[in-house]
Amino acid sequence: MKSLIFSFFLFAFTFNIASADPVDHATWDAMLKKYVTAKGNVNYKAWQKDTTDLVAYLKTISDNPPQSSWTPNQKKAYWMNAYNAFTVRLVLARYPVKSIKDIGGIVSPWKLKFFTIAGKKTDLDYIEHSVLRVEFNDPRIHVGINCASYSCPRLSNIAFTADNVEAELEKLMKEFVNDPTKNKITAEKIEISEIFNWFEKDFTKNGSLIDFLNKYSNVKINAGAKKSHMKYNWNLNQ
């Protein structure tokens, strides 16, 4: 009996170790809850006066890149949190600005090499296009990462973790598809976000774009529905 009890606790301990994130995202979670509303509006003005925790968290991100021993969900949570936190840091460093696109001058803000991962200078484009889109083959990452703009899927006020990342991405995608300020959907006509245009191939690897949308849409879209795209609003999500 004692052997059985010991085995149970050993299993539980091992499971907890395996599911725990190698990087603690609790500080990022606390900042999100403090400065981001449930609708994704960011209080950049207040956050700019209180960046100590953000700087410390980003140092942890920079110094602790994913390892081969990490699970896919641990890596996915790390990279999406990193993208969002570094994006916030970029905006705060230049705030007040009307749009993230006003940052960087002739260089795109997504190509600015303003941070390091494992000692290597890099940029937001690297995280999105060379890591997230390549390594995970998951179109839902497009609602997990945030471009600090009104037309983006909202910045969640919950940090991603290995344990919540799948459920959070499902929730965010369903919310985004059915948000009439981002996508206007009827059975016969859809006016959808430019995200579904820019990254269409990410959403159509296992069927048509309408097939993908119908996994999340509250309204069933007909296969022959007319399609257009909404104008993208790059004003800050504040």
Secondary structure, 3 states (H helix, E strand, C coil): CHHHHHHHHHHHHHHHHHHCCCCCCHHHHHHHHHHECCCCCECHHHHHCCCHHHHHHHHHHHHCCCCCCCCHHHHHHHHHHHHHHHHHHHHHHHCCCCEHHHCCCCCCHHHCCCEEECCEEECHHHHHHHHHHHHCCCCCHHHHCCCCECCCCCCCCCCCCCCCHHHHHHHHHHHHHCCCCCCEECCCEEEECCHHHHCHHHHCCCCCHHHHHHCCCCCCCCCCCEEEECCCCCEECC
